[in-house]
């Protein structure tokens, strides 16, 4: 309600202010009206007094200086005159035009004119003035205005009414203000009614609100003397304070003793600063209940200096207890080392205890900016979102392990519990989570897991046999693979469970001793003989020790085959060496280097004499092997090819399978000359396939001795090499295909580049010769032919026979040029074929059937030739010829297609060139006409403008000169008269020292001594002013000779000086720049014959442009820069007597920014300007150029330098 009241009061104040403003405007308008009436009466008296004066000028001077429009009519309402304000409103050029007109001749509406005339008649017939008439009028600008009109009858010397005098003032603004005031008053009254109703309704709502609030509303007043009272207290005080409203002042006695000082201090601060009062304190009710209450109030200074608080008191005991309990729980959460957090359903942190802030590296003030999603690694976040949260939301809780991620990116495992909390309606309110860092536990588990894995790996991979034996039953419970292998078995299922079954009888006592010793808790060491599955005997070294297996005592038995120790060691070393060779042989090399390295290390790894890698070549029905690398035992051999028929390599290639012959290979393949040459005894070949099974080649290893090594190991090594070789061969094939594809793409790009080059040339220039030159150059470069040229066919006429005219040609060095004309008859039937638009493709001229054509082309030295005809719509015909002279050149289809595309582009170029020629001829004709029209129009416009300007300037100068001459001529007399009066006064003062007091007072009032001292200065100032006006008038009269048509002898310096005088206002200092300095360096010039007015126009244009340039520069400079380097215009004249015809030169130089390069070539063009719109027409320099060159037979040149300035130099002959 208070807020509404404030708004209402503010709005009332605004309306009242607007009302006062309008009243002030209305009063001002009324005062202006009274003033106008007074002035009208004064004018009437002045008119009557001026009737006896001969000076009409004085009358018009009075009328034109009236602030109101004035007019006078005769007894028929015909206008006799008016002042300037009235003629302007009537749309007349001057008051003189009003004479003889009636209101019907003026721009008023007809009904307005009739109304004005009716008022005139009423005034004249009643011989009574009509004052303060409010009437509308449409004036010359087409707008409707409100006028306050006064009309007074005019009388002759006999008192007879002979006409009417009227004045009016435009009061449209006042009428609108009065209307607006009326509307505002109506709106104000309506708003007052509305606010009264709103206040009544608001008061009722306040009473209802106070009765239903869970607290009490009060008004507390603190008087200036400290007296306290409660003007209003709601009934809630009974429930909270157990006090009646009229006894509520006792509430201060109920305040807890520990809270009284704080309450009083808060109340004083609020009273002193008039700031809001917010306080919580305890009270002890009369019944002995301790309660927490919260007080919120806003103070306001009253007119009697008392302070009134409007406020609310509510009980917050429950909230305080909850806050205390919450603080207790919070202290527990903050003290726990576990991470406790709360978030909403969108993942926004609502709470995170200190342990969580430390672990996640999140400051308390940044908690709201970090979402839950940023506290988990991505893979864990997916688990949280897809498993944990849905489970918690559905069942109320999820428990498991996850990972957290700190702000620095450090991940650590946690044991996590997520709880979903719902409100009374069952809606999800928030989620809480308790997490414990289990990094130490995870590390311990990982160490155990690693140890177990390590032990298992050792158990599975150790070369010694390991077995776990039950000491009670003597059965083997588990063994490692080495144990099974050394006995010839595969796994536990295939070996007898009791080791005694494969222990040699001689070693059975040793086995019993082993069991007894270990069962006693001791370690056993010894040797035993076991029986292999194939019946052979195995000498073993045995060691036993106690071992706890699944909570029961067992024996761990370690067996080592000492009979094979040496052999195994040798094989291990060989395997290690073979692996090194495999790594070296398949190192990251490519191409031929890879294949050579591969065969060398393959032979070393398999201990073979020869090794080769080959690819398969299909040659008709034959299959040929082509080696890519060959190792001959000590070095790399030369690559070779051989027929695979009757060789073991044929089986590899045909069956795509490994072929192995461990001995007698020559006898098995007697037709294989390679095996015979190499004296081969054993052979292993393996196919090289890609991942899709495609055959790429093969690898063969050959030895001069039978194989003794493990064949499986050799095959394994070969498979490794084959996989690597296959990858390399496939890479090389892909590389070759890529190169071929790249070459095709490059060819296509080159073809498109050629066409684009020709098309761009057509778009850029449309110059047919340039297009043809570009075409033959690009075709010769792209096709790499010996010669390429373009020839026109010129048909036979009565002057000459038909011929071929070669206009564009490119040929390789050493070939002569064919540029020129060649008779068509010399080419025989070749010309006829081309005229039939036949494409002539001759791959080998020696094979041409037509002997005549063959002979002609052979004579020209051509061996291959490709000719395409080019027809234009205009009937022109030509050919593009590509010729090879040094060797036969078969033409490819893509080359022919390319030339066809080029021919299509050339046909477009021919057609566009014809159209361009036609367009240019027409454009040149139109441009000539347009230029002449623009030139004529600009001359007419400028001539008319300057003629009008000259007439106006001359008239103004003449009108000003008369009164100025009058003033200037009388200044001398006035100065003399004044001096005589001063002398007389001084004489009086000398001879009559006792001056009467009245005269003394007059002397003091007029400050006689100051007047005597200041009068000479005043006259001197007036003389200087009139001299300046006379100089300006002289300059204006000189400059006004713009429309003089005859040639006169004039002094150029006078014309320049008069122009400078007119431009003086632009040259003097401005608020933003210093004065532009003008330096005149005049030579002794004779008078020259010229059109003086036109030359003055040229000087004005050049000097104005110089000022514009300097102002443009100064706008970019500081005041200090302008003072250090002032803007200067230098004017130099010189007599050029050394010329054949004597002449004079005038140079006008400025130190401005210079003329921009892009504007120089257009400088004298009509309508070209660098100035903003509205500041320049672009005709100044163009017309100046015509005046100097065409009218006076002189020259005008310029010299400009960027940043240095511009000089315009004019030369004029002395005699025309």
GUBARO-896789 format. One record per residue (C-alpha): x, y, z. Coordinates in steps of 0.5 Angstrom, whole numbers, plus 2048, in hexadecimal, padded with zeros to 3 digits. Layout:
residues N
XYZ/...
end
This chain:
residues 1216
800800800/806805802/8098037FB/8028057F7/80180B7FC/80880E7FA/80780C7F2/8008107F3/8048167F6/8098167F1/8048167EB/80081C7EF/8078207EF/80881E7E8/8018217E6/8028277EA/8098297E7/8068287E0/80082C7E2/8048327E5/8088317DF/8028327DA/8008387DF/80683B7DE/80683B7D6/7FF83D7D6/8018437DB/8078457D6/8028447D0/7FD8497D3/80384E7D5/80684E7CE/7FE84F7CC/7FE8557D0/8058577CE/8038577C6/7FC85B7C8/8018607CB/8058607C5/7FF8607C0/7FD8677C3/8048697C3/8048687BC/7FE86B7BA/8008717BE/8078717BA/8038707B3/7FF8767B5/80587A7B7/8098787B1/80387A7AC/8068817AD/80D87F7AC/81087E7A5/8148787A6/8118717A4/81786E7A6/81686F7AD/80F86C7AD/8118667AA/8178657AE/8128667B4/80D8617B1/81385C7B0/81685C7B7/80F85A7BA/80F8537BD/8088527BA/8058527B3/8028597B1/7FE85B7AB/7F98607A9/7F38617A4/7EF8667A1/7E78667A2/7E686079D/7EB85C7A0/7F085D79B/7F785C79D/7FB86379E/8018607A1/80485B7A6/80B8597AA/8108547A8/80D84F7AD/80684F7AA/80984F7A3/80D8497A5/8068457A7/8038477A1/80884479D/80A84B79A/81184D798/81185479B/80B85879E/80B85C798/807856794/801857799/7FF85D796/7F885D792/7F7855795/7F1853799/7F084D79D/7EE849798/7F584A794/7F984779A/7FA84079C/7F48407A1/7EE83B7A1/7E883E79D/7E483E7A4/7EA8417A8/7EA8477A3/7E38487A3/7E38487AB/7E984D7AB/7E58527A6/7DF8517AA/7E38537B0/7E68597AD/7DF85B7AB/7DD85B7B2/7E385F7B5/7E28647B0/7DA8657B0/7DA8657B8/7E08697B8/7E28647BE/7E98617BE/7E98597BF/7EE8567C3/7F084F7C5/7ED84C7C0/7EF8447BF/7EE8427B8/7F183C7B4/7F583E7AE/7F98397A8/7FF83D7A6/80483C7A0/8078367A3/8018327A3/8008327AA/7FA8347AE/7FC8397B4/7F883C7BA/7F98447BA/7F78497BF/7F584F7BB/7F48567BD/7F085B7B8/7EF8637B9/7EC8677B4/7F086D7B1/7ED8747B0/7EF87A7AC/7F08817AE/7E88827AF/7E787B7B3/7E48777AD/7E68707AD/7EA86F7A7/7ED8687A8/7EF8637AD/7F68617B1/7F785A7B3/7FC8567B7/7FD84F7B9/80184A7BC/8028437BB/7FF83F7C2/7FF8387BF/8038367C5/7FF8397CA/7F98367C7/7FC82F7C7/7FF8307CF/7F88327D1/7F582C7CE/7FA8287D1/7F982B7D8/7F182A7D7/7F38227D5/7F88227DB/7F38257E0/7EE8207DE/7F381A7DE/7F581D7E5/7EE81D7E8/7EC8167E5/7F38137E8/7F18167EF/7EA8137EF/7EE80C7ED/7F380D7F2/7EE80E7F8/7EA8087F6/7F18047F6/7F38077FD/7EC805800/7ED7FE7FD/7F47FD7FF/7F27FF806/7ED7FA806/7F27F5804/7F77F7809/7F27F680F/7F17EF80C/7F87EE80B/7FA7F0812/7F57EB815/7F87E5811/7FF7E6812/8037E1816/8067E781A/8047EE81C/8047F5818/8067FB81C/80880381B/80D805820/80E80C822/81480F825/813817827/81881C827/81981C82E/81A81482E/812812830/81080C82D/80980982B/806805826/800808822/7FE80281F/7FF7FA821/7FC7F481E/7F87EF822/7FE7EA821/8027ED827/7FD7E982B/8007E2828/8077E4828/8087E982E/8027E7832/8017EF833/7FB7F3831/7FB7F882B/7FA7FE82F/8007FB834/8057F982F/80A7FF831/80C7FA837/80F7F5831/8167F9833/8157F683A/8147EF837/81B7EF833/8207EA836/8257EE83A/82B7EB836/8287EE82F/8267F5832/82C7F9830/82C7F6829/8257F8828/8267FF82B/82C800827/8297FE820/823802822/827808822/82B80781C/824806818/82280D81B/82881081A/82980E812/82280D811/82480680E/8207FF80F/81F7FC815/8217F5815/8227F181C/8217EA820/8217EA827/81E7E682D/8187E7831/8157E4837/80D7E4837/8097E683D/8087DE83E/80F7DD83E/8107DA837/8177DC834/8167DE82C/81A7E0826/8177E6822/8197EA81C/8177F181B/8177F4814/8167FC813/81780280F/817809813/81580F810/816816813/81081A814/80E821814/80F82281B/81681F81B/81381981E/81581281B/81080D819/811806817/80C801814/80E7FA815/80D7F3816/80F7EE81C/80F7E781B/8117E181F/8177DD81D/8187D8823/8177D281F/81C7D5819/8217D681F/8207CF821/8217CC81A/8277D1819/82A7CE81F/8297C781E/82B7C8817/8317CB819/8337C581E/8327C1818/8367C5813/83C7C5818/83B7BE818/83B7BD811/8417C2810/8457BE815/8447B8812/84A7B580D/8457B3808/8437B7803/83B7B9803/8387BD7FE/8317BF7FC/82E7C17F5/8287C27F1/8257BE7EC/8297C27E7/8307C17EA/8317C77ED/8347C77F4/8307C97FA/8357C77FF/83C7C47FF/8407C3806/8477C5807/84A7BE806/8467BF7FF/8497C67FE/8507C47FF/8507BD7FB/84C7C07F5/8507C77F6/84A7CB7F5/84A7D17F9/8437D37FD/8427D97F9/8437D57F2/83E7CF7F5/8387D27F1/83C7D27EA/83E7CB7EA/8397C67E8/8397BE7EB/83B7BC7E4/8427C07E4/8447BC7EA/8447B57E7/8487B27E1/8447B17DB/8447A97DB/8417AA7E3/83C7AF7E1/8397AA7DC/8387A57E2/8367AA7E7/8307AD7E2/82E7A67DF/82F7A27E5/8307A57EC/82B7AB7EB/8257A77E8/8267A27EE/8267A77F3/8207AB7F0/81C7A47EF/81E7A17F6/8207A77FA/8287A57FB/82E7A27F6/8347A07F9/83A79E7F6/8417A07F3/8437A67EF/8487AB7ED/8497B27EF/84D7B77EB/8507BE7EE/8507C47EA/8577C37E9/8557BD7E5/8577B87EB/8537B27EB/8527AD7F1/84D7A87F3/8487A87F8/8437A47FC/83C7A87FA/8357A87FD/8307AC7F9/8297AD7FD/8237B07F9/81F7B57FE/8187B77FC/8137BC7FE/80C7BB801/8097BA7FA/80E7B57F8/8127B97F4/8197B97F3/81C7BE7F7/8237BD7F8/8297B87F8/82E7B77FD/8347B37FD/8397B0802/8407AE7FF/8467AB802/84D7AB7FF/84F7A47FE/8567A67FA/85A7A27FF/85579C7FF/85679C7F8/85D79C7F8/85E7977FC/8597927F8/85D7947F2/8637927F5/86078B7F7/85D78A7F0/86478C7ED/8677877F2/8627827F0/8637837E9/86A7837E9/86A77D7ED/86577A7E8/86977C7E2/86F7797E5/86C7737E7/8697727E0/86F7757DC/8757727E0/87976D7DC/87A7687E2/8747637E4/8707667EA/86B7617ED/8677617F3/86675B7F7/8617597FC/866756802/861751805/85E74E7FE/86574F7FA/8607527F4/8627587F0/85D75D7F0/8607627EB/8667637E7/8687687E2/8697677DA/8707667DB/86F7607E0/86A75D7DB/86F75E7D5/87575B7D8/8717547D9/86E7557D2/8677577D4/86275C7D2/85E75E7D9/85C75B7DF/8577577DC/85C7537D8/8617527DD/86074C7E3/85E7507EA/86374C7EE/86A74E7EC/86C7477EE/8697447E7/86F7477E3/8757477E8/87A7427E6/87A73C7EB/88173E7ED/87F7457F0/8787437F4/87C7437FA/87F74A7F9/87774C7F7/8757497FE/87B74D802/8797537FE/872752801/874751808/879757808/87475C806/86F75980B/87475A810/87476180E/87B76180B/87E763804/88075D800/88575D7FA/8877577F5/8877547EF/88274F7EC/88174B7E5/87A74B7E2/8777487DC/87574C7D6/86E74B7D3/8727487CD/8757437D2/87C7477D2/87F7487D8/8807507DB/8857527E0/8827577E5/88575B7EA/88075B7F0/87E7607F5/8797607FA/876765800/870766804/86A76A801/86476C804/85E76A7FE/85776C800/85976C807/85C765807/863763808/866761801/86C7607FD/86F7647F8/8737607F3/8787647EE/87B75F7E9/8807617E4/88275D7DE/88A75D7DE/88B7587D8/88875D7D3/88B7647D7/8917657D2/88C7637CC/8877687CE/88C76D7D0/88F76D7C9/88876D7C6/8867737CA/88C7777C8/88A7757C0/8837777C1/88577E7C5/88A77F7BF/88477D7BA/8807827BD/8857887BD/8867867B5/87E7877B4/87E78D7B8/8847907B3/88178D7AD/87A7907AE/87D7977B0/87979D7AE/87C79D7A7/87879E7A0/87979C799/87F798796/88379A79D/87E7967A1/87E79079C/88678F79C/8867907A4/88078B7A4/8847857A0/88A7867A4/8887857AB/8837807A9/88977C7A6/88D77D7AD/88777C7B1/8857757AE/88D7737AD/88B7737A5/89077479F/88B77879B/88577C79C/88177F797/87A784796/877783790/87078678C/86C782787/86B785780/86678277B/869781774/86377E770/863777772/86A777776/86B77977D/87177D77E/87577E785/878785785/87D78678B/87D78C78F/88378A794/887784794/88D782799/89277D796/89577C79D/89A78179D/89778779A/891789796/89178678F/88E789789/886789788/884784783/87E78177F/87C77A77E/87677577C/873772782/87176C77E/874766781/877769787/87476978F/87377078E/86D76E789/86A76A78F/86A770794/86777578F/86277078C/86076D793/861774797/86476F79C/86B76E7A0/86F76979C/8757657A0/87A76179D/87F75F7A3/88475B79E/885759797/88175F794/88575E78D/88375778C/87C75978D/87C75F788/88175D783/87F76277E/880768783/88776B780/887770786/88776A78B/88D767787/89176D786/89076E78E/89276778F/88C767794/88A761799/88476479D/87F76979B/87976D79F/87477179B/86F77679E/86A77A79B/86978179C/86178379D/85E78979E/8597897A4/85378879F/85778179D/859784796/860781793/865787793/86C783792/87077D796/87677C79B/87B77779A/88177479E/88676F79B/88C76C79E/89176779B/8907627A1/88A75E7A4/8867627A9/8887607B0/8847667B4/87D7657B7/8787667B0/8737697B4/87876F7B7/87A7707B0/8737717AE/8717757B3/87777A7B2/87577A7AA/86E77C7AC/8707827B0/8747847AA/86F7827A5/86A7877A9/86F78D7A9/87178C7A1/86978B79F/8687927A3/86E79579F/86C792798/864795799/86779B79C/86B79C795/86579A791/86179F794/8667A4793/8677A378C/85F7A378B/85F7AA78F/8657AC78B/8617AA784/85A7AD787/85E7B4789/8617B4782/85A7B477F/8577B9784/85D7BD782/85C7BC77B/8547BE77C/8567C4780/85B7C677B/8567C6776/8517CA77A/8567CF77B/8577D0774/8507D1773/84F7D5779/8557D9776/8527DA76F/84B7DC773/84E7E1777/8527E4772/84B7E576E/8487E8774/84E7EC776/84F7F076F/84B7ED769/8517EF765/8517E9760/8587EA75E/85A7E9766/8557E3766/8587E0760/85F7E1763/85D7DE76A/85A7D8767/8607D6762/8657D7768/8617D376D/85F7CD768/8667CD766/8697CD76D/8637C776F/8647C3769/86B7C4768/86B7C4761/8707C775C/86C7CC759/8657CF75B/8627D5757/85B7D8755/8597DA74E/8547DE74B/8517DC744/8507E273F/84B7E073A/84D7E2732/84B7E872F/84C7ED729/8527EF72C/8567E972E/8557E172F/8537DE735/8587DD73B/85A7DB742/85C7E0746/8607DE74C/8607E3752/8627DF758/8677DA759/86C7D775E/8717D275C/8777CE75F/87E7D175E/8817CF757/87B7D0753/8797D574F/8737DA74F/86D7D974B/86A7E074D/8677E3747/8637E2741/8637DB73D/85F7DA736/8597D5738/85B7D1731/8627CF734/85E7CA739/85A7C7733/8547C3736/8567C473D/8537CB73D/84C7C873A/84C7C3740/84D7C8745/8487CD742/8437C7742/8447C874A/8487C174A/84C7BF750/8537BD74D/8577B8751/85D7B674E/8617B1753/8667AF74E/8667B4748/86A7AE744/8647AA744/85F7AF741/85C7AC73B/85B7B2737/8627B3734/8617BB733/85F7BC73A/8657B873C/86A7BB737/8687C273A/8687C1741/86F7BD740/8727C373C/8707C7743/8747C2747/86E7C074B/86D7B974D/8677B9752/8617BE751/85B7C0755/8577C5752/8507C8754/84B7CD751/8497D3754/8427D6752/83F7DD754/8387DF753/83A7E574F/83D7E074A/8447E074C/8487DA74B/84F7D874E/8537D2750/8577CF756/85D7CB754/8617C7759/8677C4755/86D7BF757/8737C0752/8787BC756/8757B5757/86E7B2756/8697B475B/8637B075C/85D7B475E/8597B2764/8527B2765/8527B776B/8577BC767/8527BC761/84C7BD767/8507C376A/8517C6763/84A7C6762/8497C9768/84E7CF766/84A7D0760/8447D0763/8477D6768/84A7D9762/8437D975E/8407DD764/8467E2764/8457E375C/83E7E575D/83F7E9763/8447ED760/83F7EE75A/83A7F175F/8407F5763/8427F875C/83B7FA75B/8397FC762/840801762/83E80475C/83780675F/83A808766/83F80C763/83A81075F/835811765/83B813769/83D818764/83681B764/83581A76C/83C81E76D/839824769/83382476C/836824773/83B829771/83682E76E/83182D774/83682E77A/838834776/831837776/83083577D/83683877F/83683E77B/82E84077D/83083F784/836843784/832849780/82D849786/83284978B/83684F788/82F852787/82D85178F/834853791/83485978D/82E85B790/82F85A797/83685D796/832863793/82D863799/83286379E/83786879B/83286E79C/83086E7A3/83886C7A5/83A8727A0/8358767A4/8388747AB/83F8747A9/83E87B7A6/83B87E7AC/84087B7B1/8458817B0/83F8867B1/83D8827B7/8448817BA/8458897B9/83E88B7BC/8408867C2/8478897C3/8438907C3/83E88E7C9/84488B7CD/8488917CC/8428957CE/8418917D4/8488917D6/8478997D6/8418997DA/8458957DF/84B89A7DF/8478A07DF/84189E7E4/8458997E9/83F89A7EE/83A8957EA/8338947ED/83288E7F1/82D88B7EC/83288C7E6/8378887EA/8328837EB/8318827E4/8398837E2/83A87D7E7/8348797E4/8368797DD/83E8797DF/84087F7DB/84787E7DC/8478777D9/8428797D3/84887F7D1/84D8797D1/8498747CE/8468787C8/84C8797C4/84D8717C4/8468707C3/8468747BC/84D8717BA/84986A7BB/84486D7B7/84886F7B1/84C8687B1/8458657B1/8438697AB/8498687A7/8498617A8/8428617A5/8448657A0/84A86079E/84585A79E/84085E79A/846860795/847858795/840856794/83F85B78E/84685878B/84385178C/83C853789/83F854782/83E84D781/83884E77B/83C853778/83D851770/84285676E/84985576E/84D85A772/85485C775/85485B77C/85985A782/859852784/85C85478B/85585878C/85185278A/85584D78F/855852794/84E853794/84D84B794/85184B79A/84D85079D/84784C79C/84A84679F/84D8497A5/8488467AA/84A83F7A8/8518417A8/8518447AF/8528407B5/84D83B7B8/84B8387BE/84F8327BC/8558347B8/85983A7B7/8598407B1/85A83D7AA/8608427A8/8608457A1/86784779E/86684B798/86D84C794/86A85078E/86E852788/86E859784/868857780/86585B77A/85E85B779/85B856775/855855770/850850773/84984E776/84B85177D/84484D780/84684777D/84D847780/84B849786/847843786/84D83F785/85184278A/84B84078F/84B83978D/85283878E/85383C795/84C838797/84F832796/856833799/85283579F/84E82F79F/85482B79E/85882E7A4/85282E7A9/8518267A7/8598267A9/85882A7B0/8528257B2/8578207B3/85C8247B6/85D8267BD/85D82E7BF/86582D7C1/86682A7BA/8628307B6/8668357BA/86D8327B8/86B8317B1/8668367AF/8618357A9/86383A7A4/86183C79D/86683F799/864844793/86984578E/869849787/86E84A782/86F84E77B/871849776/87484E771/87984976E/87384576A/871846763/86B849766/86C84D76C/86884A772/86784A779/86784477E/863843784/86583D789/86083B78F/864837794/86183379A/86582F79F/85F82A7A0/85F82279F/85F823798/85B81F793/859818793/85C81478D/85581178C/85381878B/85881B786/856818780/84F81B781/851822783/84E82677E/84882177C/84182477D/83D822783/84381F786/84482178E/84881E794/844822798/83E81F79C/83782079A/83482779A/83B82A79A/83D82A793/83A82978C/840827789/84082C784/845831787/84B82F784/84882D77D/84583377C/84B83777E/84F832779/84A835774/84B83C776/85383C776/85483876F/84E83976B/84C84076D/85284376E/85783F76A/85B83D770/85D837774/85C83477B/86182F77E/86282C784/867828788/86582478F/869820794/86681C799/86781F7A0/86A82579D/865829799/86282B793/86483178E/85F833788/863838783/85F83C77E/86283F778/85E845774/86084976E/86085076F/85D852769/85784E766/
end
